[in-house]
Amino acid sequence: MNDITSNQLNQEQYHAVHYRGGPLLVLAGAGSGKTRVITERIGALVERDVPEDAITAVTFTNKAAREMRERLEKRLGADKVKRLRICTFHALGLMMIREHANLVGRRAKLSIFAVTEQKSAMRSVLAELRLPTDADQVDRLLSKMSQLKNGMVEAGDNSVAAVAERYDALLQKMNAVDFDDLIVLPLKLLSENMEVRALWQSRCRHFLVDEYQDSSRMQYDFVRLLAPEKSNLTVVGDDDQSIYGWRGAEVENLFQLQRDYPSLQVVKLEENYRSTGSILQGSNSLISHNTERLGKTLRSNLGMGKKIRVWQAETAEEEAERVAAEIRAQRASGKLKWDDFCILYRASFRSRAFEMALRDVGVPYHVSGGLSFFDRAEIQDYLAYLRLIGNFSDDLALMRAISRPRRGIGSKALEKLGQFAFDKNSSLLEAALMDDFDHGKANVLRAFGQMLVECEHVFLHGEPDDAFDMLLDRSGLEEAIRKEADDEDEAERRMGNIMSLRRWWLRHSENGGDLTSFLQHIFLMADNEDDDPEGQVRLMTVHAAKGLEFSHVFVVGMEAGSFPHKNAVAEDRLEEERRLMYVAMTRARHHLTLSYAKSQRKFGQVEKMGPSPFLKEIDADILNWVDKEADSEEGKAEAKEEVDAHMAAMREMLGLD
């Protein structure tokens, strides 16, 4: 490391941290310390007496934002960090919508619709238009609308435009927004209201954007409005890790910066502190085949280390068994933990064979991307009540809450209530509380509404724990959960989830938050829920692994047609697939194994497979084709090491050590 500064920044990092000349692009390679650089830069700005309220930093995950905050708190103290805006793009958009709600047709206490609520709203719109409401139709239209909102496709089909107009009107009526609106509405606001734009430009006088290669066209426009041509914009990104084209990310945004900001300074971070030289040499040689890149070459300060291993197996099952046995063996023979190991694959279906193999040898594992905490039925049920208390206009929340638990309110009663609400131009809850609502279930609906009004009062004026517990009791949810559970263990597990939500609410309240901000915070957490289990081998797609690192990484399923995926090749997206492979390789710190099966069973038939073409693009000098080089000295040494490790694993399993 260069000793330019007391905190041991290297020369390029130091330049990026202390640069004062206007717009700056920090082209940060994998493992080059980009998070450190962006947090050090924020710290340096504050220490230069830049007002905290004039600094805004955005990134793409809650975890990254939290890590930035934690690092800065150690350096600057909690009080100063509280005044900084460090959040995701969508959280920043939400701040704008809440502050200027009246300018976007909303009220401050708005609801944010996740996927479940979006689907319900879309079904309601389609039913009103007398169009099919099947799941495929709903998903297709929501996807099309999202693409339109994010500028991924041009407006074409008038019928889609009509549905989108009705959908947006329904959300506005319910004082709600969906995830796309958190970018679209602020962008519209900044574009059309010069006063609002000037206000937020002052709050973003120093604007820092992390993981910029993951930005969409809409987010790029967002940045341009907040940070004009000669502003103090700092962008940190890596064109070689742009892997989210399928959801709107555009690597072109990095190239466009140099055109829109002519005075842009570019600093390249090429010293890698994560991976050995062999892993980086292999990664560099692979990614050099891409033509759409700004260009950099990572160098390691950890020495060359071991060559990258390539394994070939006869079948996918054999491949999984070999990886599982190797993990068990390495864990038994060294000072390694289970969470030092990670198995990466291109498509999620690959996990099944590896789960079975790991179970067979007693290896604990975690598959990333399982059922989210926020998707569990009991959490969705309780949140429906909270959403309704926070926003009486949230008709979708009422329709879920009224049925959990069942109160004898069927579709006919809700239809009658809906017509009455339409005539009165009110929400369903407000209509239920009106004295002139006349129906056989009117008293039940009125009692339900009154219960929510009373709970709202306690949430506003009472103790947070009393409010939560009162709603849990008065709603009947706890009783329903215990009654519906198959056994006591399931009941306790589901109630344990509710208690976890309770703890989050109390912690949020202790920090001065109210119910509205809690619900909005929960939504943003749910969209990007952290998934970081300890003490288990990790199984995940390469997309899910971005930003993570492990001592031992196995990239499996390296067959032609699988990685790169045949659809991506057909659609001329080979460069993004190569970037995906580059990300997979650079997750490894010390040991990297690439494996493939010579045959796969598909639709009951055995199909012969060949190795991925990416294997031919990696510098041959640092590849060890273990099975093909068994007779070489290196191959014999590798085989002996593998046998010794497996014997150690057997002794451990038999309790002989």
Order of alpha helices (4+ residues) and beta strands (2+ residues): alpha-beta-alpha-beta-alpha-alpha-beta-alpha-beta-alpha-alpha-alpha-beta-alpha-alpha-beta-alpha-beta-alpha-beta-beta-alpha-beta-beta-alpha-beta-alpha-beta-alpha-alpha-alpha-alpha-alpha-alpha-alpha-alpha-alpha-beta-alpha-beta-alpha-alpha-beta-beta-beta-alpha-beta-alpha
